[in-house]
Amino acid sequence: FFCAGGLAQVSPFMSMDELRREARRLEHTLDAELMQLGRSDLSDPGASSGGVEARTRDVQASLTRLQEVNDAMSRAASAAPSGRA
């Protein structure tokens, strides 16, 4: 996993184990981001809608990265010899 201009991308040289670890890390990150978003009190007129929007963008970015990792795992699994994924 590497960053180019602040946007993380999946390296084509990551092993299946590295991809699995990255997927687990992203799943934990998403759990934390979703809990923060759920704690946002949208009924509070003093609450910052910008904060909610930022958290929503963070969740979307994490989902995109997780999809990239899942796609890379699928490619690696289909390229692996039978029973080696």
Disulfide bonds with the S-S distance in Angstrom:
none
